[in-house]
Amino acid sequence: MSDHEFLVIGGGIGGLAAALGLARAGRSVHVLEKSPEFGEIGAGLQLAPNASHALDRLGVLAEIRKYAVFPRRLVWGDAISGDIITSLDLGEKFVERFGYPYLVMHRSDLLSALLEACRAESRITFETDRDVLAVEDRGDGARAICADGESREAMALIGADGLRSATRKLVADDGEPRGFPYVAYRGAIPIDEISEHAGLDNVIMWVGPDMHFVQYPVRRGELYNQVAVFKSPTYPNGDWGNPNELDGHYAQCSAYIQKSILKIGRDRHWNMVDRPPMATWTRNRVTLLGDAAHPMLQYIAQGACQALEDAACLAARVAETGEAGRAFLAYQEARYLRTARVQISAQFFGEICHIGGVGRILRNQFFGAHSPDDYREIDWLYGHHA
């Protein structure tokens, strides 16, 4: 006999959004989280209109607005010269076209809002400090086996357990993620530590040869988030991507960026990984969500957005069909081509950002002719309603 109706493995943004959506569709959900407490590693997060729509469907957008910043523009700048290449207006025309705003916020604020909404739902229960090592397909249900030997059974199971998902090993055991020679340093600092900036009401990405640098305000404008990405010359040997490499690579940048880099924390960095797209996420009453299904490079800021789209779509399919197996297949069919396009686009966009030499000059000229209120090239991405 199953312990639960739906079991969600992973209490991150995608897992909590899935639990919330299912509960509001009238289903009972139990969430297993690996860590002793719910929390998010990282700092800033960009949520485009496709994510704002999903959050609205989940009923938490109004709460999230309290913590968010609504930037005026997305700006591209040349990291070497310090010149602005182009921008995208996020004002009234943008909201009118896509129906929802573009917002930025701290990852932990989004997780807290989702967790608070989940805790207000009597249909959702939680267990923390539950490291799921394996998932079993039982045909008419599923079992999660934890590190301490205990197990939990459910009529249906959703693996929202991230990049190295135990659930994915059951559905598609495709080995380790695909690595790239790029690393990211990131963190948020108090806004009053920024003595010079490129517009505190903007999200700005400085692009250069084998590098990019992102800046934007979060948490009601109290903090300033910065992300420095660069290609390591020593990948994959030894201490590749170390702080000395960071400073050496950014020494070619404008004085403003070199000054900003000094504010980046040096104690930790993340290597860039993803997985190739796949069409099969579901096995009977087990399915995948978020990074477990479609991990992607961060270059178009869609990782969390796609997890939120997944959650809204999954809840809708469960509500429509009433039966988990058919709902999971319908969810997979609705999502796999969409997320594959986003994964591929993220990698391609990174190549455009990181181009050097003559390519850098041609890129700047091409995008420099772009009108700030021409949204045609992003309609497919931001205009999608999961």
Number of C-alpha atoms within 10 A of each C-alpha: 7 14 13 17 16 27 29 27 29 27 28 27 26 31 29 29 29 32 30 30 28 25 21 19 17 13 18 19 26 22 23 24 25 20 14 11 11 18 17 16 8 14 20 23 23 23 24 21 24 25 29 25 26 26 24 15 20 23 16 19 18 10 15 21 16 13 19 23 23 21 22 18 18 18 21 22 22 23 24 17 14 16 13 17 19 19 21 19 19 20 15 10 13 19 14 11 14 19 15 18 23 24 23 27 28 24 21 20 21 23 21 17 18 28 20 13 18 23 13 11 15 10 17 22 16 15 14 15 14 21 20 24 16 17 25 16 18 16 13 14 22 23 21 24 18 18 13 10 8 10 15 17 21 23 22 27 31 25 28 33 28 23 19 14 22 22 30 27 15 18 21 14 11 11 10 11 14 11 13 15 17 19 21 20 24 23 19 23 18 13 15 10 10 13 8 11 12 15 15 18 15 23 24 22 24 24 27 24 23 19 25 23 24 19 24 28 28 30 20 15 19 14 22 23 26 24 20 23 26 24 23 22 13 13 15 12 9 8 11 18 25 17 17 10 17 21 13 9 18 23 14 15 19 15 15 14 19 15 13 17 21 10 15 18 16 15 8 11 16 12 17 19 18 19 20 13 18 13 14 15 25 24 18 19 24 32 29 27 33 28 23 25 32 26 26 29 23 18 20 16 15 24 24 23 24 28 28 31 27 28 29 27 25 28 26 21 22 22 18 13 13 13 14 24 22 16 22 28 21 19 24 23 15 16 20 18 14 15 25 19 13 21 25 14 17 19 16 14 14 18 15 16 21 18 18 17 9 8 13 18 12 13 15 18 13 12 13 15 10 14 12 16 13 13 18 7 8 10 12 14 16 24 18 16 18 20
